[in-house]
Amino acid sequence: MKITNSAMHQEKLISLIQKVIGKHQSLIGEVSNALDISYDAAHRRVSMKSKFSIEEAVQLADHFGFSMDSAFQRKEHIIVKRTKEIQTFNDLTDYLESSLKSLSEYPPNTDTSLYYSAKDIPLFYTINTEFLSTFKRYVWLNLLHPEGLDTSFEKYLTHTPIVSLGQKLENFYTSTRTHEIWNDTTINSTLQQIMYFYHAGLLTAENGKMLCESLKELVFSLEKKCTPQNEQYRLYYHDLLILNNNVLIQDAHRKSLFVPYTMLGYFITTDTDTCKHVANFFQHQLKNSKLLNTAGTRDKKMFFNRAYQKIDMYKNQIISLYDIG
């Protein structure tokens, strides 16, 4: 007798539930309680005489704490969610709201850790109400909107609403134990964005210089946090790894992986094997990185001084071009 795919899926689902509850718990009783159905109805499903509906399968996965990936996908396939596409300011607000909702599943505590492979300055530093954050939103909307914003940064600055959700995301990040991997190129894209919009005539020289100063202040604030006593914030320097803005968040019970596919768009998965492999990869990379919190004064100063010098170089370019103009 040929076993259908649906029967195989049902067997896998039942097997996963049994694994979660252990051998000494009643499988039928647990299914009955989880679905709020009678004992007989649960018995029919467990004995394969009737099928779980899609809604029941989702409910069981949620109740017993395993992913739908492990129940219904082939080993090489995983199920992912994706963040909202951004084209307008309202889309950006919705994006931040959904991001906060995803992260709020991990309440900040001693068990929650976040790992960030910082190809660019971590998003959490540039989503509040500060001057640099407003510029980053201007850049995002220019690059993600089908027709761009068609306005200068100065006009955008006077008309843009306040994004309170950004502050909430920043607060979450600063209250979570974080491990960031940086290299000497992490600040490059922000500096290049400043120069691009200045050259395009969409950013004044004065605001360009102020943005460079704001970026310098941000880096300086990270240097101040980067101390041996600060267990909440760990900054690593890796001079070989090609960083990719992947984010992994985990606590004692689960893990979630955020993989970028556009400038702000992320695929999100809780697939157990995938997250485990990425967690192991992060640990391996941390071992091959220099922890700046505990590095010697020379190594730490060299990293931050290179960043300050690069920022000053871009700021001086703006000043010299303005003087020539």
Secondary structure, DSSP 8 states (H G I E B T S, - for coil): ----HHHHHHHHHHHHHHHHH-TTS-HHHHHHHHHT--HHHHHHHHTTSS---HHHHHHHHHHHT--HHHHHS-TT----EE----SSHHHHHHHHHHHHHHHTTS-SSTT-EEEEE-SSS-GGGGSSSSHHHHHHHHHHHHHHSTT---S-HHHHHHH----HHHHHHHHHHHTSEEEEEE-TTTTHHHHHHHHHHHHTTSS-HHHHHHHHHHHHHHHHHHHHH--TT-SSEEEEE-SS------EEEE-SS-EEEEEESSSS-EEEE--HHHHHHHHHHHHHHHHTSEETTTS-HHHHHHHHHHHHHHHHHHHHHHHHHHHH-
